[in-house]
């Protein structure tokens, strides 16, 4: 007999993964359209990424990518890594890595 809470968690994770994928796909198309419509140089990139809608969309895209990455990694570690100390080491390393990059992104965007 399966645990109802585990099924809800799995369903919730599946839905979150689909939503984050859609957000990332929207961002990808938005960036590709920008690159395809004009010649790209440093000034045009600066102007593009200084626009408020682009900053907001970039924040959503990065956040959704991080959430997608964390859920996927959690599923992989839960399924394939049984050693609890190794899991803690991997999680700790990933969280430090993500925190560093999110902090760096904050400096870039703002």
C-alpha positions in Angstrom: 0.0 0.0 0.0 1.4 3.4 -0.9 1.6 6.4 1.4 -0.9 9.1 0.3 1.4 11.8 1.5 4.2 10.5 -0.7 1.9 10.4 -3.8 0.8 14.0 -3.1 4.4 15.1 -2.8 5.4 13.3 -6.0 2.4 14.9 -7.8 3.2 18.3 -6.4 6.9 17.9 -7.5 5.8 16.8 -11.0 3.5 19.9 -11.3 6.2 22.2 -10.1 8.7 20.7 -12.5 6.3 21.3 -15.4 5.7 24.9 -14.3 9.4 25.6 -14.0 10.0 24.1 -17.4 7.4 26.3 -19.0 8.9 29.4 -17.4 12.4 28.5 -18.6 11.0 27.8 -22.1 9.3 31.2 -22.2 12.5 32.9 -21.2 14.5 30.9 -23.8 12.1 32.0 -26.5 12.1 35.6 -25.4 15.9 35.7 -25.5 16.0 33.8 -28.9 13.6 36.3 -30.4 15.8 39.2 -29.1 18.9 37.6 -30.7 17.2 36.9 -34.0 15.8 40.3 -34.5 18.9 42.5 -34.4 22.6 42.5 -34.6 24.0 41.9 -31.1 26.8 44.1 -29.6 27.7 45.0 -26.0 25.5 48.1 -26.0 22.4 46.4 -27.2 22.8 43.6 -24.7 23.3 46.2 -21.9 20.2 48.1 -22.9 18.2 44.9 -23.3 19.1 43.5 -19.8 18.6 46.9 -18.1 14.9 46.9 -19.0 12.7 46.1 -16.0 10.6 43.4 -17.8 13.8 41.6 -18.8 15.1 41.8 -15.2 11.8 40.4 -13.8 11.7 37.6 -16.4 15.3 36.8 -15.7 14.7 36.5 -12.0 11.7 34.2 -12.6 13.8 32.1 -15.0 16.7 31.8 -12.6 14.4 31.0 -9.7 12.5 28.4 -11.7 15.8 26.9 -12.9 17.0 26.6 -9.3 13.8 25.0 -8.1 13.8 22.6 -11.0 17.4 21.7 -10.3 16.7 21.2 -6.5 13.7 18.9 -7.1 15.5 16.9 -9.8 18.6 16.5 -7.6 16.5 15.6 -4.6 14.8 12.8 -6.6 18.1 11.5 -7.9 19.7 11.5 -4.5 16.7 9.9 -2.9 16.6 7.1 -5.5 20.3 6.4 -5.9 22.3 7.6 -2.9 21.6 5.5 0.2 24.5 6.7 2.4 23.0 9.5 4.6 26.4 11.2 5.2 27.1 11.3 1.5 23.6 12.8 0.9 24.2 15.5 3.4 27.6 16.3 1.9 26.1 16.5 -1.6 23.2 18.6 -0.4 25.4 21.0 1.5 27.8 21.4 -1.5 24.8 22.1 -3.8 23.2 24.6 -1.5 26.5 26.5 -1.1 27.0 26.4 -4.9 23.5 27.7 -5.5 23.6 30.4 -2.8 26.9 31.7 -4.2 25.4 31.9 -7.7 22.2 33.5 -6.6 24.1 36.1 -4.7 26.3 36.8 -7.7 23.1 37.0 -9.9 21.7 39.6 -7.5 24.8 41.7 -8.0 24.5 41.4 -11.8 20.7 42.1 -12.0 20.6 45.0 -9.5 
